[in-house]
Every structure is written in C-alpha cells, then in structure tokens.
Amino acid sequence: MAEQGENRYPPGAQILVRDEQWLVRNSMPTDHDGEKIEALGVSEFVRDEEAVFFSGIDAVELLDPEKTRLVSDTSSYFRRARLFLEAVIRKTPLPQSERGLALADRFLLDPLAYQQRPAELALSMRNLRPRLLIADVVGLGKTLEIGLTLAELIRRGRGERILVVTPQSVLEQFQHELWTRFAIPLVRLDSLGLQRIQREIPAGRNPFTHYKRVIISVDTLKNIGQYRHHLERIRWDAVVIDESHNLINAGSQRRALAEILAPRTDALLLASATPHNGDKRSFADLISLLDPAAIADRDHYDPAEDLGHLYIRRTKISPEVRDQMGDEWPDRGPTLSLHCPATEAEEKIFAELTDHWLPVPPASSEFGTADQDRVSVTADPLFAFGLLKTFLSSHKALGDTVATRLTTLQGKLDTAAKEGRTPDPAIAPEQEALRRLRVLVDGMGDGTAPGDSAKLDTLVEQLKEIGVGPAPPPGP
C-alpha cells in the first residue's frame, strides 16, 4: 500500500492497462478518480500512442521489475542470451558528446573513408540537426552513405522512427541494401498496403504509426490530398528522400510532400546525383528544406562557403575518392566539346518543334511581337519540352515518344466514343502536329547513313581521327 503523498505510478514506470503495456510519462492525484496517468504506448498495438488513464476508473497494474521471472538459457553457447545482450547494447544510446562513428567497420561494405564522411558531417558540431544533401555522382555509393548515417543515428537512439521515400524503380533495391548491409528492416508500403492497415487499426488511428520504419514510393505518398492529415500529425526521427532534384519544381506534388515532411523530422537526408539545374534560386529552394535560414539572399550566395555543412558532392576524380579507389577506375582524359551543325532534316524538325510545340512566355519580349502570340498545340508544356529533350538525344528517341503519344491520344478518343462523350477538341490539332513530326522523323532514315544524325557523323569523324575504325577482316 502506497504511503500518503507517495506517487504510485512514477514517470518511467511501466503499467498494464486494458491488456496493453504503457510507459508512464506523468501522474498526479485527482479529487474523485484516483490518479491521472499520462502514458505512451509500448506494446505493438498501441506503440507511440498517447493516452490518459484514471486509476479510479481503469484497472491499472504496475509492472514491478522485482517480479521479473528469470528463464534459463539452454541454447548452444548461450546464443539467445548473447543476442539479447547485443540488442540491449545496440539500443543503449551513445553520449550526446560522442561525434565519432561507432559502427563504421561493422557492416558489409568496404571501409572507404570517403563513404563515411557524410555520416561524420551530419553528426558533426557544424549541424544542430543531422540534415544533409548527399550529391555524389552515380557510382560512389549514396545508398551506402545513407545506410551508414541511419545506422549511426539508430546507435545514438535518434533513429527509432524512419521514413524512406524513393522512386518506385529503386524502392526494392534500396530496401534490400539497407537490410542486407546494415540490418535496418524497412516495411515496404504502397497504396494497397496503407488501405489494409487502415482496415486493421481502429478508426481515426494514423496508419503511419503502425510500423516504425517504412519505405514507400514517392508516387504513392505524393497524393497529398489523401495523406496530408496523417502526415501532419506524425513526427519522424529520420526522413530520407531519394532523387531529391525532383523537389525543385515549386507547386509540384513532390515539393508539397517534402514541405510537409521536412519540418516534422529531426534528421533529413536528401540524395541526388544531379541536384543543381544551373539555377541558383532553385538550388536555394532545395537547401531550404534542410535549413530555411541557411541562405539569406537566394540570388547571391557561395555554395562552397555558405552551404558546406549542408551538402557534400564528390566525383570519381575528387582527390579523396581517387586516393582510396586507386586504379579500380580507369583514368578519363579531358572532356572535348565538339560542335555538331544540324543536318537539313534535323533543322526541319527543330523548326517544327519551335513553331508548333514550344510556347513563348508573354513576358519574353526579346523574341518580337510575332513570337509572343505563339502557343503550343498541346496543353501539357512538360510534354512539349520533353519532345525537344528526346530529339536532342536522337531522332529515334523522338520517334518512339511521338508513337507513344499518338497511341495515348487515340485511346482517349476511343474511350470518349465508347462512353458517348464529346472528345476533347484539343486532341485533334495535337494529333495532326504529331503526324507531321512522325513524317519528318521517318525521313531521316534509321540513323546509320551519313547525314542522318549530326551527332553520329561528328562522333564517327572523331573516332577516325584518333585511329579507331572497323576491325580488319579475319585472316585465312
């Protein structure tokens, strides 16, 4: 029996209420309902849920550590006990003052110092919170650098709740790497998985609290209208967003998703091999997700001096990378830029794209009065510039894009006819323009004959100059 004035349920104690286990945060006596207990869910079904109980109303059982039942370990070499102790050690946080890496040599990866530097920078005294843009080029191991950083956060007790957001194409690979190399289990979710969780949990519960560590496709999560109220009510220890260059576009769904997640997490790791599109303001907008106060003037700042603590970028020829990789990567000579004058057939395609596909903003007075009235035949400006981008790659790529678009538009017409609806009047002029493009592309041939492609012709001439040519015929 508790003495007068003694707190029966002190903060830190664990209690059993309504068949679930809870951690006491605070308790105070009331006049009529016993003690008011503020608690946090511990057992799986109520984990991280906050609740208030009254000992005069609910049956509250205090879990006494002295009543712990000891169980003998009969496994070979006390394997179970050793695993339990290892788990306890891993869950024991390091001191806040510890800045060195504790787990750098304990995972399935080569001990490369350059891959450890992002984790060191994220945990250094230069950052109040672990927030970093990892912008290494393709092939340097950004996934490994992210995994090492997350593992260090977990070791410090700062990585209990983790959300990883990736494109659908790399989701499974990302999940596999973090599990097999760093023993970080992530539950893969999609829209169907979230719906299943919502059916299983009580009404009103947040589905993102069901699992502590989750990996999810950005295409699933970017539906802000569907998930906003859940995402706004949850906090994460660490959020990872891969391919973060897609967050630059203001007003896009991906940007809106990032703006919701960024202020609701302690650690934020962004990853992209191409984070800068040449626009300083766009890059500043990306960095503002990490630290809104990092850049005072988005038009005038020095990334190396002002933002060195928030992003890290290395290439295969960076000294710290080159010194450690040695001869594993062959040396690359200096880049040679070659001018490729467009062929007559290519000029016709450029003219077709300019006259009918690429709109001119009304404010662009340098193009003259006539150009200011030019509008695109498509209502989708991204597709219009996508046509230009694919043509700059090759006319074969442009042909494939045109064929796919024609199929899509015809499908819309067939659906409207089947449903008895009037088709969108904008489809007909776009189809006509696409057919003109297809004729021009078909006129360029298969791309192998001289004059088909300026880039190919220039490449062949350059190869001949350096002595590269067809292999000699085999001997008798």
Disulfide bonds with the S-S distance in Angstrom:
none
